Amino acid sequence: MTAKYSIPGAPIPLIRAARDELEAQLAMFKRAPEEYFKHRPSNCPNSTELAFFDLVPDKVRPSQHRLWMQTLNLTRLLATNVYDHVNSLRNVLSEQEIPLFAHLTIGRPACESTATIMYLLDTGIGAQTRLTRGSALLYADAKHQTALAAEYPPAVRPQMEATAQKEFDQLKGEIDAAAITVEKDKSKKDFKLVLGHHSALMKPNLTKLVTDAFPDRPGAYRITSGAIHGSHQTLNALTTNTTADQVMFQADLAEVGALVSLAIEATGKTLAAFAAYYGVGGEAEARATLQRVDIMNGHIRDLRSLSAP
């Protein structure tokens, strides 16, 4: 199998720019959330919610606070997942070889994690809704792990099942102690976690979360799914010549550039969510992100002009 550039001699500027902009964006992304946390003011959502738990009844306060902290820890883990995948995208870009499909599979988790962070750190909700959203995701994951443990090979299955069940029981005990209930949501055909008038689905619609997070890129989630699920149209779209012993691929550089632009935007949206939640402006990071997206979009336009008839 052979892969060649879409336009001979043209890819070098885009690939170099992609690596440079991703590297600069990642350096900013790696340090910013910690700085936001260090400099958060006393009236930011995070500080306000922390003070809120002082008003919660003693009986449920410890468990609610621990679940809230686990929710915030989940956002940090998700941010690490964004960083790891965007860094991996940078690593697969080369002037000698460029990805045909890998950028699609790398880009999707970054978008999903960004959308979930925005869902959890939404400043339009309060501590109790944030608590139910985080607890619902934690509960769904723990429940999934118990089912997954039963699929391990027999040699390790008992240990995996015991560990998964223990972790699920501990989380369920914490949720019960926090006065959060698990109920059936008939309209959504799903379970939800409920705390007073606040509730959250165990499995929020991830496609909608990603679409809402990237309104200017409504197809981001579905487009990236083609390589993951082995779509014939997605995989065959890059084929220029197929014989019994050789398949010739023509890499789509504009698509690679678009995924890099999307990855940069994802890191920027993640930083914006943390900045808003911790009450820190984040204007410099937002400007830098926009400039890098514009640079990549400029290279994409150049490619399209070169390929125009």
C-alpha positions in Angstrom: 0.0 0.0 0.0 1.3 3.5 -0.9 0.2 6.9 0.3 1.1 10.0 -1.5 0.5 13.7 -1.0 -2.7 15.2 -2.4 -0.7 18.0 -4.1 3.0 17.2 -4.9 5.3 19.6 -3.1 2.4 21.4 -1.3 2.1 19.5 2.0 5.2 20.7 3.7 4.0 24.1 4.8 0.7 22.7 6.3 2.5 19.9 8.1 5.1 22.2 9.5 2.5 24.7 10.6 0.4 22.0 12.1 3.2 20.6 14.2 4.4 24.1 15.3 0.9 25.3 16.2 0.0 22.1 18.1 3.3 22.3 20.0 2.7 25.9 21.1 -0.9 25.2 21.9 0.0 22.2 24.0 2.6 24.1 26.0 0.0 26.7 26.9 -2.6 24.0 27.6 -0.4 22.1 29.9 0.3 25.0 32.3 -2.9 27.1 32.2 -5.4 25.0 34.3 -3.1 24.9 37.2 -2.5 28.6 37.0 -6.3 29.2 36.9 -6.7 27.1 40.1 -3.9 29.0 41.9 -5.4 32.4 41.1 -9.1 31.7 41.5 -11.0 34.6 43.3 -13.2 34.1 46.3 -16.4 34.7 44.2 -15.7 32.3 41.4 -18.1 29.3 40.9 -15.6 26.9 42.4 -15.1 28.9 45.6 -18.8 29.7 45.8 -19.7 26.0 45.5 -17.1 25.0 48.1 -18.7 27.4 50.5 -22.2 26.0 49.6 -21.4 22.7 51.3 -21.1 24.5 54.6 -24.9 25.0 54.4 -25.6 21.3 53.6 -27.0 19.2 56.4 -24.3 17.4 58.4 -25.7 14.0 57.5 -25.1 14.3 53.8 -22.4 16.9 53.6 -19.3 14.6 53.7 -20.6 12.3 50.9 -21.8 15.2 48.7 -18.5 17.0 49.1 -16.5 13.9 48.2 -18.7 13.2 45.1 -18.3 16.9 44.1 -14.5 16.5 44.4 -14.6 13.3 42.4 -16.5 15.3 39.7 -13.8 17.9 39.6 -11.1 15.2 39.5 -12.9 13.7 36.5 -12.6 17.0 34.7 -8.9 17.1 35.3 -8.6 13.5 34.0 -10.6 14.4 30.9 -8.3 17.4 30.3 -5.3 15.0 30.5 -7.1 12.9 27.9 -7.5 15.9 25.6 -3.8 16.7 26.0 -2.7 13.1 25.4 -4.7 12.8 22.2 -3.8 16.2 20.8 -0.1 15.5 21.6 -0.5 12.1 19.8 -1.9 14.0 16.8 1.2 16.2 16.7 3.4 13.1 16.9 1.8 11.3 13.9 2.4 14.3 11.6 5.5 14.1 9.6 6.9 15.6 6.5 7.9 12.2 5.2 4.6 10.4 6.1 1.2 11.8 6.8 -1.8 10.0 8.3 -4.5 8.7 6.1 -7.1 7.9 8.9 -5.3 8.0 12.2 -6.0 11.7 12.7 -9.7 11.0 12.7 -9.5 8.4 15.4 -7.2 10.6 17.5 -9.4 13.7 17.1 -12.6 12.1 18.3 -11.7 11.4 21.9 -10.3 14.9 22.2 -13.7 16.3 21.1 -15.6 14.0 23.4 -13.6 14.8 26.4 -13.8 18.6 25.7 -17.6 18.4 25.4 -17.8 16.4 28.7 -15.7 18.9 30.5 -17.9 21.7 29.2 -20.9 19.8 30.4 -19.5 19.3 33.9 -18.0 22.8 34.3 -20.9 24.7 32.9 -21.1 27.9 34.9 -24.8 28.1 34.2 -25.5 25.4 36.7 -25.0 25.3 40.5 -23.3 22.9 42.9 -26.3 20.5 43.1 -26.7 20.1 39.4 -23.0 19.7 38.9 -23.0 17.1 41.7 -25.8 15.1 40.0 -24.1 15.3 36.6 -20.7 14.1 37.9 -22.3 11.4 40.1 -24.3 10.2 37.1 -21.2 9.8 35.0 -19.3 8.1 37.8 -22.2 5.8 38.5 -22.6 4.8 34.8 -18.9 4.1 34.6 -18.8 2.0 37.7 -21.8 0.0 36.6 -20.2 -0.5 33.2 -17.0 -1.8 34.8 -19.0 -4.5 36.7 -20.4 -5.7 33.4 -17.1 -5.5 31.6 -15.3 -7.5 34.4 -17.5 -10.6 33.5 -15.9 -10.6 30.0 -12.3 -11.0 31.1 -10.5 -14.4 30.6 -11.4 -17.0 33.3 -7.9 -16.8 34.9 -8.3 -13.2 35.9 -12.1 -12.9 35.9 -12.8 -13.5 39.6 -10.4 -10.9 40.7 -11.6 -8.3 38.2 -15.2 -9.0 39.1 -14.5 -8.7 42.8 -12.6 -5.4 42.3 -15.3 -3.9 40.0 -18.1 -4.9 42.4 -16.3 -3.5 45.4 -15.7 -0.1 43.7 -19.3 0.0 42.5 -20.6 -0.8 46.0 -18.4 1.9 47.5 -19.7 4.5 45.0 -23.3 3.4 45.4 -22.9 3.7 49.2 -21.5 7.2 48.8 -24.4 8.2 46.5 -27.0 6.8 48.9 -25.3 8.7 51.8 -25.4 11.9 49.8 -29.3 11.5 49.5 -29.0 11.1 45.7 -31.4 8.5 44.2 -31.2 6.5 41.0 -34.5 6.6 39.2 -35.9 5.5 35.8 -36.3 8.4 33.3 -39.2 7.1 31.1 -39.0 9.9 28.6 -35.4 9.3 27.8 -35.5 5.5 28.4 -32.5 5.8 30.7 -31.7 6.1 34.4 -31.1 9.4 36.1 -29.6 10.5 39.3 -31.8 12.9 41.4 -31.0 15.3 44.2 -34.1 17.3 45.2 -35.1 19.2 42.1 -31.8 18.5 40.3 -31.2 15.5 38.1 -28.9 14.2 35.4 -29.0 11.3 33.0 -26.6 8.4 33.5 -25.8 8.5 29.8 -26.2 12.0 28.3 -26.3 12.2 24.6 -22.7 12.5 23.6 -23.4 13.3 20.0 -25.5 16.3 21.2 -22.8 17.3 23.7 -20.2 17.4 21.0 -22.5 19.2 18.6 -23.3 21.8 21.2 -19.7 22.2 22.1 -18.6 22.8 18.5 -21.6 24.6 16.9 -19.5 25.7 13.9 -18.4 22.1 13.2 -21.7 20.2 13.5 -20.4 17.1 11.8 -17.2 16.8 13.9 -18.5 13.8 15.8 -20.0 11.8 12.9 -17.2 12.6 10.4 -14.5 11.3 12.8 -16.5 8.1 13.4 -15.9 6.8 9.9 -12.4 5.5 10.5 -13.3 4.2 13.9 -16.1 2.1 12.6 -14.4 1.1 9.4 -16.8 2.9 7.0 -16.2 1.8 3.5 -16.9 5.2 2.1 -14.5 6.9 4.5 -11.7 4.4 3.9 -12.2 4.1 0.1 -12.5 7.9 -0.4 -8.7 8.2 -0.4 -8.2 5.3 -2.9 -6.9 6.5 -6.3 -5.9 3.1 -7.8 -6.6 -0.4 -6.7 -5.2 -3.6 -8.2 -4.9 -7.2 -7.0 -1.5 -6.5 -5.4 -1.5 -2.7 -4.7 -3.7 0.0 -3.2 -2.7 3.6 -3.9 -3.9 6.2 -1.4 -4.0 9.9 -1.9 -4.0 11.6 1.5 -6.4 14.4 2.1 -4.3 17.2 3.5 -7.1 19.6 3.8 -8.9 17.1 6.1 -5.7 16.7 8.1 -5.5 20.4 8.5 -9.1 20.6 9.5 -8.6 18.0 12.2 -5.6 19.9 13.5 -7.7 23.1 13.6 -10.4 21.2 15.5 -7.9 19.8 18.0 -6.6 23.3 18.7 -10.1 24.5 19.1 -10.8 21.6 21.5 -7.9 22.6 23.8 -9.0 26.2 23.7 -12.6 25.3 24.7 -11.3 23.1 27.5 -9.2 26.0 28.8 -12.2 28.4 28.5 -14.3 26.0 30.6 -11.7 25.9 33.3 -11.1 29.6 33.2 -14.8 30.4 33.6 -15.3 27.9 36.4 -12.3 29.2 38.3 -13.2 32.8 37.6 -10.0 33.6 35.7 -10.3 35.5 32.4 -8.2 33.3 30.1 -8.3 36.0 27.5 -4.7 35.5 26.4 -5.2 31.8 25.9 -8.4 32.5 23.9 -6.6 34.9 21.6 -3.7 32.6 21.1 -6.1 29.7 20.3 -8.0 31.8 17.8 -4.8 32.9 16.1 -3.6 29.3 15.7 -6.9 28.2 14.3 -6.8 31.1 11.8 -3.2 30.1 10.8 -4.4 26.5 10.1 -7.4 27.7 8.2 -5.2 29.9 6.1 -3.1 26.8 5.1 -6.3 24.9 4.3 -7.5 27.7 2.0 -4.1 27.7 0.3 -4.4 24.0 -0.4 -7.8 24.4 -1.8 -6.7 27.2 -4.1 -3.8 25.0 -5.4 -6.2 22.1 -6.1 -8.8 24.3 -7.8 -9.3 23.6 -11.5 
